Amino acid sequence: MMAFASVLQDSHKACPTFVNQGGICVFRRILENRSNYSEDGILTLMTCIGLITAHWNLRNHCIESGIIPALLNAAQNSKSPQFMTTCANALYGLLCNEGGRKQFLENDGFSFLVELLSHIEFPVVVSAVPMIHILGTYQDITRGLIEQGILQVIWQRQDLISKNGPLRTAFEHLISTYLPVKYAISGHIDPYEKLKDGFYDIGGLKSTDCFMTMNQMTWENRDIQRQVLFLNWNGSFNDEAALKENKSLRIMKAENQNCQSLVDVVKQDLGKIRSEKELVRSIAVAVSDRMGGILDKWRASAHTEDVEVADLQLKHKSVVIPISMINNGGFRTRALLFKAMCDVFGIPCSVERGEYSRMWNVVLLQSKRPQKPSCPCAEDEETARSLVYTEKLRRFVVDLVYQPGTLLPVNSYDANSYCFV
């Protein structure tokens, strides 16, 4: 086996020749009968597989030969740190192909990842990082990582996701592909990250809390202190599992509820708008009117929203409540709707979360913008050019509650009064 490893490593043509002669099938049979071979021999064999899968044109042949199930089965029957690390390195290249990812998931690859991440040996934990980088690129797989508790395992390893921790980049990569989780952890959505239909806000998460997707949020296992808001933007949500667990979402789907009417309200005023600031004010007023209008700072608060959401949860026996069902929104619902509207009209806008259900938006506006703002829905060349920001940008907090449409310079007294209780 050492001779194979030496030849495969030193000769560029050796790997294709080895595969074409059926060598990978021989490796698979050895893995299936590994009890007849020494552990050192199996380790060298998996090193050879890693060398072969470094050639992208040979990966499909390896996958079709059934090497992934054999590797996973071998890893699950050995607790040796070196064995697990070598197996992870062999699997890494195969996950770059769609067929490899499919086989990995079909053969309980998530359990192998959990074992790697939960291991006490540092090299074993680090060997999972490249695999997570690849799998986390695909949103459907990212949801699986959350549902299977892999992200939870990473989240609980605070020592490994610290600033210089080995899992830091993998963790950030995972949450960046799934905005609901990113927002729950960081309390921040970047200006150029767009909210899509199906985004949900579960509030802030602590290191002791568990991640959950919507199909895991059942009424029987609910957290009475957690109110989940669902952004049903254009009515394209089709998660059958989530619909089954939440009556409110089934009603939303049956009645075709969405928030697209807000876009039409602002479009009607586009002919009168001459600047970005006017466009932002128009969006803010539309959002405020939809959510019950102006709130008196001294006589009303965001708790009006909490009461309505709690009533809707009890009425529908649902943890998740669509924003379209809410008529008296406070900071949370208005901030999410405003962000979604800004995404449509091409205004860079972030979402920030503070304490006591306080959420706010920060928009980035040019100091001067001579051309008339237009709706990016048209997607023409002129519109695309108008959205290229080359000048210095100014940041404003947008008041959506007390004086809708008022732009408050970031860090000013008025902005801090709006953002912080």
PLY file of the C-alpha trace (Angstrom):
ply
format ascii 1.0
element vertex 421
property float x
property float y
property float z
element edge 420
property int vertex1
property int vertex2
end_header
0.00 0.00 0.00
2.91 2.35 0.71
4.16 1.67 -2.81
0.80 2.72 -4.25
0.84 5.93 -2.22
4.38 6.74 -3.35
3.57 6.20 -7.05
0.26 8.09 -6.92
1.93 11.03 -5.23
4.99 11.28 -7.46
3.52 10.58 -10.92
0.93 12.85 -12.49
-0.30 10.10 -14.86
-0.43 7.39 -12.22
-3.83 8.34 -10.78
-5.80 8.17 -14.09
-4.09 4.89 -14.97
-4.83 3.43 -11.54
-8.52 4.38 -11.76
-8.91 3.15 -15.35
-7.49 -0.22 -14.32
-10.15 -0.63 -11.64
-7.94 0.30 -8.70
-10.64 2.33 -6.94
-12.95 -0.72 -6.94
-10.17 -2.73 -5.29
-9.89 -0.01 -2.64
-13.62 -0.20 -2.02
-13.52 -3.96 -1.50
-10.61 -3.59 0.91
-12.59 -1.03 2.94
-15.59 -3.36 3.00
-13.37 -6.14 4.40
-11.05 -3.94 6.45
-10.97 -6.41 9.36
-8.54 -8.47 7.28
-6.06 -5.61 7.02
-3.99 -3.58 9.44
-5.08 -0.10 10.49
-1.88 1.38 9.02
-2.74 -0.20 5.68
-6.27 1.25 5.72
-4.91 4.68 6.65
-2.52 4.56 3.70
-5.36 3.43 1.44
-7.47 6.45 2.43
-4.47 8.70 1.81
-4.33 7.24 -1.71
-8.01 8.04 -2.21
-7.33 11.63 -1.19
-4.55 11.83 -3.80
-6.86 10.45 -6.50
-9.78 12.77 -5.70
-7.45 15.76 -6.01
-7.92 15.20 -9.76
-11.34 16.69 -10.52
-11.83 14.56 -13.66
-11.51 11.32 -11.62
-14.05 12.18 -8.92
-17.15 10.99 -10.77
-15.55 7.60 -11.39
-14.75 7.29 -7.69
-18.30 8.25 -6.75
-19.82 5.78 -9.19
-17.60 3.06 -7.71
-19.33 3.49 -4.35
-16.27 4.63 -2.41
-18.19 7.18 -0.29
-20.44 4.65 1.52
-17.40 2.47 2.14
-15.44 5.38 3.64
-18.32 6.47 5.88
-18.94 2.94 7.08
-15.26 2.52 7.89
-15.13 5.81 9.79
-18.22 5.01 11.86
-16.65 1.76 13.05
-13.39 3.32 14.18
-12.81 5.86 16.94
-9.15 6.43 16.11
-8.50 10.21 15.71
-6.00 9.60 12.91
-8.47 7.32 11.13
-11.28 9.90 11.30
-9.02 12.73 10.11
-7.69 10.75 7.17
-11.21 9.71 6.18
-12.41 13.34 6.27
-9.53 14.38 4.02
-10.43 11.61 1.57
-14.08 12.68 1.47
-13.36 16.38 1.03
-12.64 16.26 -2.71
-15.62 14.00 -3.44
-18.05 16.50 -1.93
-17.18 18.99 -4.66
-19.37 16.97 -7.05
-23.15 16.88 -6.87
-23.21 13.08 -6.96
-20.74 12.96 -4.09
-22.84 15.27 -1.95
-25.93 13.19 -2.69
-24.21 9.94 -1.66
-22.79 11.61 1.44
-26.25 12.70 2.60
-27.91 9.40 1.71
-25.38 7.48 3.80
-25.82 9.50 7.00
-22.87 11.77 6.38
-24.30 14.30 8.84
-23.68 11.88 11.70
-20.03 11.63 10.68
-19.75 15.43 10.73
-21.25 15.55 14.23
-18.67 13.00 15.40
-15.84 15.07 13.96
-17.07 18.33 15.50
-17.76 16.76 18.89
-14.35 15.10 19.16
-11.94 16.23 21.86
-8.90 16.04 19.57
-8.15 19.35 17.84
-6.97 17.89 14.45
-10.18 15.85 14.16
-12.36 18.93 14.65
-10.35 20.95 12.12
-10.69 18.20 9.49
-14.43 18.96 9.30
-13.90 22.60 8.29
-13.31 22.07 4.51
-16.33 19.77 4.32
-18.55 22.36 6.01
-17.30 25.04 3.63
-18.45 22.97 0.67
-21.76 21.76 2.10
-22.67 25.19 3.47
-22.57 26.69 -0.02
-25.97 25.12 -0.76
-28.94 26.51 1.14
-30.95 23.29 1.11
-27.99 21.42 2.63
-27.45 24.24 5.12
-30.98 23.68 6.39
-30.09 20.02 6.84
-27.02 21.00 8.82
-29.25 23.02 11.14
-31.94 20.36 11.45
-29.39 17.63 12.21
-27.86 19.73 14.98
-24.48 20.30 13.32
-24.70 24.08 13.55
-25.79 23.68 17.16
-22.67 21.62 17.90
-20.49 24.32 16.37
-22.38 27.05 18.25
-21.76 25.32 21.57
-18.02 25.12 20.89
-17.50 28.79 21.76
-13.80 28.15 22.28
-13.47 27.08 18.64
-15.54 29.87 17.02
-13.81 32.72 18.81
-12.00 35.34 16.77
-9.03 33.08 16.00
-10.76 29.74 16.45
-10.42 27.01 13.81
-14.17 26.81 13.27
-14.65 30.55 12.95
-14.54 30.71 9.15
-16.71 27.60 8.73
-19.25 28.98 11.19
-19.41 32.36 9.49
-19.68 30.69 6.10
-22.62 28.58 7.27
-24.64 31.39 8.81
-23.96 33.73 5.87
-25.86 31.32 3.60
-28.88 31.21 5.94
-29.94 34.72 6.95
-32.49 33.75 9.65
-29.72 32.09 11.66
-27.20 34.85 10.96
-29.64 37.50 12.16
-30.56 35.49 15.25
-26.90 35.27 16.25
-25.43 38.58 15.12
-28.49 40.85 15.23
-27.36 42.38 11.94
-28.20 42.03 8.23
-25.84 43.78 5.82
-27.11 46.46 3.40
-26.47 44.29 0.35
-27.94 41.06 1.75
-31.48 40.68 0.46
-34.38 39.27 2.43
-36.13 36.54 0.46
-39.61 35.13 0.76
-39.52 32.78 3.72
-37.17 34.78 5.95
-38.14 34.52 9.61
-37.04 36.34 12.75
-36.88 34.26 15.93
-35.23 36.94 18.06
-31.78 36.79 19.60
-30.04 33.51 20.43
-27.68 32.76 23.29
-24.99 30.09 23.28
-27.30 27.85 25.32
-30.24 28.20 22.90
-31.03 25.76 20.09
-31.31 26.55 16.40
-34.59 25.56 14.79
-36.01 25.70 11.31
-39.71 26.44 10.88
-40.70 22.81 10.43
-39.23 22.14 13.89
-41.28 24.89 15.54
-44.27 22.92 16.75
-47.00 24.26 19.01
-46.48 21.43 21.50
-42.77 22.22 21.97
-43.03 26.00 21.76
-41.09 28.53 23.80
-43.78 30.85 25.17
-41.31 33.72 25.34
-40.31 33.48 21.68
-42.40 35.12 18.95
-41.43 34.15 15.41
-42.23 36.58 12.59
-42.41 35.28 9.03
-41.81 37.51 6.00
-44.33 36.35 3.39
-43.19 38.75 0.71
-44.49 37.38 -2.58
-46.35 34.21 -1.61
-43.85 31.77 -3.11
-43.22 29.85 0.13
-43.73 26.09 -0.35
-42.16 24.30 2.62
-44.63 21.47 3.19
-43.20 20.50 6.58
-43.48 24.07 7.91
-47.00 24.42 6.50
-48.02 21.20 8.25
-46.80 22.40 11.66
-48.22 25.94 11.48
-51.89 26.64 10.81
-51.14 30.34 10.34
-48.93 29.53 7.35
-51.62 27.32 5.83
-54.14 30.16 6.13
-51.60 32.54 4.59
-51.13 30.14 1.68
-54.85 29.49 1.17
-55.70 33.20 1.18
-52.65 34.09 -0.93
-51.51 36.66 1.62
-48.38 38.67 0.79
-46.92 42.15 1.11
-46.58 43.04 -2.58
-49.27 45.72 -2.33
-46.74 47.96 -0.58
-44.58 47.98 -3.71
-47.55 49.17 -5.77
-48.21 51.99 -3.30
-44.67 53.35 -3.68
-44.63 52.86 -7.46
-47.60 55.18 -7.75
-45.47 57.99 -6.30
-42.32 57.35 -8.35
-43.21 60.07 -10.84
-43.13 62.68 -8.06
-39.92 61.49 -6.43
-36.75 63.41 -7.28
-34.14 62.05 -4.86
-33.17 59.00 -2.84
-34.24 60.68 0.37
-37.73 61.22 -1.01
-37.86 57.58 -2.09
-36.82 56.42 1.39
-39.47 58.65 2.97
-42.13 57.30 0.64
-41.22 53.70 1.53
-41.18 54.53 5.25
-44.62 56.15 5.17
-46.08 53.23 3.20
-44.70 50.73 5.75
-45.93 52.82 8.69
-49.44 53.18 7.24
-49.64 49.43 6.63
-48.64 48.71 10.23
-51.13 51.01 11.94
-49.61 54.46 11.40
-47.81 56.72 13.84
-47.33 55.59 17.43
-47.35 58.06 20.30
-43.94 57.82 21.95
-45.34 58.55 25.38
-48.63 56.64 25.26
-47.86 53.56 23.17
-44.94 51.25 22.65
-43.73 48.24 20.66
-45.50 46.01 23.20
-48.72 46.54 21.22
-47.14 44.37 18.54
-46.17 41.70 21.09
-49.75 41.46 22.33
-51.18 41.09 18.82
-48.63 38.43 17.86
-49.33 36.50 21.08
-53.07 36.62 20.33
-52.50 35.35 16.79
-50.30 32.52 18.07
-53.00 31.43 20.50
-55.78 31.81 17.94
-54.07 29.69 15.26
-52.08 27.40 17.60
-48.98 28.39 15.62
-45.52 29.46 16.66
-44.82 31.27 13.37
-46.91 34.32 12.47
-46.83 35.87 8.96
-46.29 39.62 8.94
-49.28 40.00 6.60
-51.59 39.03 9.52
-50.32 41.85 11.74
-52.17 45.19 11.68
-50.50 47.04 14.55
-46.80 46.51 13.99
-44.03 47.94 16.09
-40.28 48.10 15.57
-39.78 44.47 14.47
-42.40 44.18 11.73
-41.74 47.65 10.35
-37.98 47.14 10.21
-38.33 43.84 8.32
-40.88 45.23 5.86
-38.81 48.34 5.27
-35.70 46.26 4.56
-37.62 44.10 2.06
-38.97 47.23 0.35
-35.51 48.81 0.12
-34.22 45.61 -1.49
-36.86 45.98 -4.20
-36.09 49.63 -4.91
-32.32 49.29 -4.75
-31.64 51.25 -1.55
-28.77 49.76 0.52
-30.35 49.12 3.89
-29.26 47.16 6.95
-31.31 45.77 9.83
-30.08 46.02 13.40
-31.48 44.48 16.58
-31.20 45.99 20.03
-32.79 45.17 23.36
-36.45 44.97 24.32
-37.79 44.15 20.82
-36.10 47.23 19.39
-35.11 46.95 15.72
-34.11 49.68 13.30
-32.81 50.28 9.78
-29.77 52.14 8.55
-29.79 53.30 4.91
-26.78 54.30 2.82
-27.45 57.35 0.66
-25.25 59.36 -1.68
-24.59 62.95 -0.81
-25.73 63.95 -4.29
-27.50 61.91 -6.89
-28.55 63.90 -9.94
-30.50 61.24 -11.80
-34.08 60.45 -10.97
-34.44 57.23 -8.93
-36.15 54.39 -10.75
-37.39 50.96 -9.81
-34.77 48.20 -10.25
-37.60 45.83 -11.20
-37.14 47.05 -14.79
-33.58 45.65 -14.83
-32.50 47.79 -17.76
-28.99 49.09 -18.38
-29.77 52.64 -17.28
-31.21 51.41 -14.00
-28.18 49.21 -13.38
-25.84 52.17 -13.86
-27.91 54.31 -11.48
-27.34 51.80 -8.69
-23.55 51.92 -8.83
-22.46 53.90 -5.77
-19.16 55.62 -6.36
-19.48 58.70 -4.15
-19.13 58.93 -0.41
-22.17 57.41 1.30
-23.97 58.84 4.28
-25.70 56.67 6.87
-29.12 57.45 8.30
-31.38 55.70 10.77
-34.93 55.74 9.38
-37.78 56.53 11.76
-40.68 54.15 11.00
-42.62 54.55 14.24
-42.87 58.08 15.68
-42.18 60.35 12.67
-42.23 57.99 9.67
-39.77 58.96 6.97
-37.53 61.12 9.14
-33.85 60.48 8.45
-31.70 60.56 11.58
-27.90 60.78 11.10
-26.21 57.75 12.65
-24.87 58.38 16.18
-26.83 61.60 16.52
-28.87 62.20 19.68
-32.16 61.63 17.85
-30.90 58.40 16.24
-29.70 57.01 19.58
-33.01 57.91 21.21
-34.85 56.00 18.48
-32.57 52.93 18.58
-31.99 52.48 22.27
-34.46 52.37 25.13
0 1
1 2
2 3
3 4
4 5
5 6
6 7
7 8
8 9
9 10
10 11
11 12
12 13
13 14
14 15
15 16
16 17
17 18
18 19
19 20
20 21
21 22
22 23
23 24
24 25
25 26
26 27
27 28
28 29
29 30
30 31
31 32
32 33
33 34
34 35
35 36
36 37
37 38
38 39
39 40
40 41
41 42
42 43
43 44
44 45
45 46
46 47
47 48
48 49
49 50
50 51
51 52
52 53
53 54
54 55
55 56
56 57
57 58
58 59
59 60
60 61
61 62
62 63
63 64
64 65
65 66
66 67
67 68
68 69
69 70
70 71
71 72
72 73
73 74
74 75
75 76
76 77
77 78
78 79
79 80
80 81
81 82
82 83
83 84
84 85
85 86
86 87
87 88
88 89
89 90
90 91
91 92
92 93
93 94
94 95
95 96
96 97
97 98
98 99
99 100
100 101
101 102
102 103
103 104
104 105
105 106
106 107
107 108
108 109
109 110
110 111
111 112
112 113
113 114
114 115
115 116
116 117
117 118
118 119
119 120
120 121
121 122
122 123
123 124
124 125
125 126
126 127
127 128
128 129
129 130
130 131
131 132
132 133
133 134
134 135
135 136
136 137
137 138
138 139
139 140
140 141
141 142
142 143
143 144
144 145
145 146
146 147
147 148
148 149
149 150
150 151
151 152
152 153
153 154
154 155
155 156
156 157
157 158
158 159
159 160
160 161
161 162
162 163
163 164
164 165
165 166
166 167
167 168
168 169
169 170
170 171
171 172
172 173
173 174
174 175
175 176
176 177
177 178
178 179
179 180
180 181
181 182
182 183
183 184
184 185
185 186
186 187
187 188
188 189
189 190
190 191
191 192
192 193
193 194
194 195
195 196
196 197
197 198
198 199
199 200
200 201
201 202
202 203
203 204
204 205
205 206
206 207
207 208
208 209
209 210
210 211
211 212
212 213
213 214
214 215
215 216
216 217
217 218
218 219
219 220
220 221
221 222
222 223
223 224
224 225
225 226
226 227
227 228
228 229
229 230
230 231
231 232
232 233
233 234
234 235
235 236
236 237
237 238
238 239
239 240
240 241
241 242
242 243
243 244
244 245
245 246
246 247
247 248
248 249
249 250
250 251
251 252
252 253
253 254
254 255
255 256
256 257
257 258
258 259
259 260
260 261
261 262
262 263
263 264
264 265
265 266
266 267
267 268
268 269
269 270
270 271
271 272
272 273
273 274
274 275
275 276
276 277
277 278
278 279
279 280
280 281
281 282
282 283
283 284
284 285
285 286
286 287
287 288
288 289
289 290
290 291
291 292
292 293
293 294
294 295
295 296
296 297
297 298
298 299
299 300
300 301
301 302
302 303
303 304
304 305
305 306
306 307
307 308
308 309
309 310
310 311
311 312
312 313
313 314
314 315
315 316
316 317
317 318
318 319
319 320
320 321
321 322
322 323
323 324
324 325
325 326
326 327
327 328
328 329
329 330
330 331
331 332
332 333
333 334
334 335
335 336
336 337
337 338
338 339
339 340
340 341
341 342
342 343
343 344
344 345
345 346
346 347
347 348
348 349
349 350
350 351
351 352
352 353
353 354
354 355
355 356
356 357
357 358
358 359
359 360
360 361
361 362
362 363
363 364
364 365
365 366
366 367
367 368
368 369
369 370
370 371
371 372
372 373
373 374
374 375
375 376
376 377
377 378
378 379
379 380
380 381
381 382
382 383
383 384
384 385
385 386
386 387
387 388
388 389
389 390
390 391
391 392
392 393
393 394
394 395
395 396
396 397
397 398
398 399
399 400
400 401
401 402
402 403
403 404
404 405
405 406
406 407
407 408
408 409
409 410
410 411
411 412
412 413
413 414
414 415
415 416
416 417
417 418
418 419
419 420
